[in-house]
Amino acid sequence: MFTKIAGYSKDKSIFMKTLYLTDLDGTFLDPKAQISRFSSDAINYLTSNGVLFTVATARTFATVIPMFKNVSLTCPIVLMNGVCIYDPVTHRNLNVHTLDIKTAKNAEKIFEKYKTQCNSNNLNLRKLDP
């Protein structure tokens, strides 16, 4: 069924050397922000035959992982525009980039000054004060 996808051939060696990576919103997800049955079946077929596939997205762990409940991902996932690299096999973060406390407090002051907030995870910095 999927042998005609994107030049797939019985010679799997071409896929063993290439990582296929996609964004989610506006590309891989359908208009309802879901992974279609066809796409999940295709990715499962291809990855079971040695294709390396993953996603890189601005989304957080909490919104991405449930989307892939029917998709077998074996390569690390890039989350929050590279802030976090998550391994779906071991269910662990491989790398997380965080702000040091001084930078985070300066960012908080800027958000307060302009009466706005960060659209990511909120952090109560006052709890971190010694």
GILIN-V415627 format. One record per backbone hydrogen bond with DSSP energy under -0.5 kcal/mol. NH is the residue of the N-H (numbers start at 1). CO is the residue of the C=O. If there is no record, write none. Layout:
BEGIN
NH_CO / NH_CO
END
This chain:
BEGIN
5_2 / 7_4 / 8_5 / 12_10 / 14_11 / 15_12 / 16_12 / 17_13 / 17_14 / 18_15 / 20_18 / 20_52 / 21_19 / 22_54 / 27_24 / 28_23 / 29_24 / 30_34 / 33_30 / 36_34 / 40_36 / 41_37 / 42_38 / 43_39 / 44_40 / 45_41 / 46_42 / 47_43 / 48_44 / 49_45 / 49_46 / 50_47 / 51_46 / 52_15 / 52_18 / 53_51 / 54_20 / 56_22 / 57_78 / 63_60 / 64_60 / 65_61 / 67_64 / 68_64 / 68_65 / 69_66 / 71_68 / 73_71 / 75_53 / 77_86 / 78_55 / 79_77 / 79_84 / 80_59 / 81_57 / 82_79 / 83_79 / 83_80 / 84_79 / 85_95 / 86_77 / 86_84 / 87_92 / 88_86 / 91_87 / 92_87 / 94_85 / 95_85 / 97_83 / 98_96 / 104_100 / 105_101 / 106_102 / 107_103 / 108_104 / 109_105 / 110_106 / 111_107 / 112_108 / 113_109 / 114_110 / 115_112 / 116_111 / 125_123 / 127_124 / 128_125 / 129_125 / 129_126
END
